Amino acid sequence: MSTGNAYLVIPPFCTREEFARLTGLIEKGPEVVRGMCNQSTLPTVQVGRHQLVNVHQLLQDLASGKTEFLSGDYS
């Protein structure tokens, strides 16, 4: 029996590709999220040799009222 409730589980960190898919930016091309990470427009963490989007930080910033994400915000 289904209750009709759906939950979206958002990981605290995800790859650039996964972030692009979750946000719909994949339609703009795979380079968009990479560029946003390289320009420090999105918060990232380094895990080994992998750069992951820090979704937890992004959600905290949105919850505190951040509405613009500019190049260099997360340098």
Secondary structure per residue as TSV (DSSP state, phi and psi in degrees):
chain	resnum	aa	ss	phi	psi
A	1	M	-	360.0	130.9
A	2	S	-	-97.4	136.9
A	3	T	-	-90.3	-10.4
A	4	G	S	85.5	-3.3
A	5	N	-	-86.7	133.8
A	6	A	-	-124.0	138.0
A	7	Y	-	-121.3	139.6
A	8	L	-	-106.5	118.3
A	9	V	-	-92.6	119.3
A	10	I	-	-108.1	123.5
A	11	P	-	-72.5	152.5
A	12	P	S	-68.6	-27.1
A	13	F	E	-137.5	145.4
A	14	C	E	-150.6	161.2
A	15	T	-	-67.2	162.6
A	16	R	H	-60.3	-39.1
A	17	E	H	-64.9	-43.3
A	18	E	H	-66.0	-40.4
A	19	F	H	-61.7	-42.6
A	20	A	H	-61.2	-41.1
A	21	R	H	-67.6	-44.7
A	22	L	H	-64.5	-33.5
A	23	T	H	-96.1	-8.0
A	24	G	T	86.2	-0.1
A	25	L	G	-71.3	-11.3
A	26	I	G	-59.7	-29.2
A	27	E	G	-66.7	-25.0
A	28	K	G	-82.6	-13.5
A	29	G	-	115.4	151.9
A	30	P	T	-67.9	-18.6
A	31	E	H	-77.3	-18.9
A	32	V	H	-62.3	-52.1
A	33	V	H	-68.0	-38.0
A	34	R	H	-58.8	-44.9
A	35	G	H	-63.8	-40.5
A	36	M	H	-63.7	-36.7
A	37	C	H	-71.1	-44.9
A	38	N	H	-64.7	-29.0
A	39	Q	T	-92.4	7.2
A	40	S	T	59.7	32.7
A	41	T	S	-81.6	-27.6
A	42	L	S	-114.3	146.0
A	43	P	-	-72.7	136.2
A	44	T	E	-133.6	161.5
A	45	V	E	-130.8	149.0
A	46	Q	E	-99.7	123.4
A	47	V	E	-122.2	103.6
A	48	G	T	64.3	-123.5
A	49	R	T	-102.3	13.4
A	50	H	E	-105.5	136.2
A	51	Q	E	-100.8	120.7
A	52	L	E	-112.6	147.9
A	53	V	E	-76.5	130.5
A	54	N	E	-86.6	84.9
A	55	V	H	-65.0	-36.0
A	56	H	H	-57.7	-48.5
A	57	Q	H	-63.6	-41.9
A	58	L	H	-60.3	-45.4
A	59	L	H	-66.3	-37.9
A	60	Q	H	-62.1	-43.5
A	61	D	H	-65.0	-41.1
A	62	L	H	-63.5	-41.5
A	63	A	H	-65.1	-29.2
A	64	S	T	-87.9	4.0
A	65	G	T	107.0	2.5
A	66	K	-	-65.9	129.3
A	67	T	-	-122.4	-15.8
A	68	E	-	-119.9	139.7
A	69	F	-	-124.9	108.4
A	70	L	-	-112.1	158.1
A	71	S	T	-55.0	129.7
A	72	G	T	91.5	-4.5
A	73	D	T	-58.5	-31.2
A	74	Y	T	-118.1	38.4
A	75	S	-	-82.5	360.0
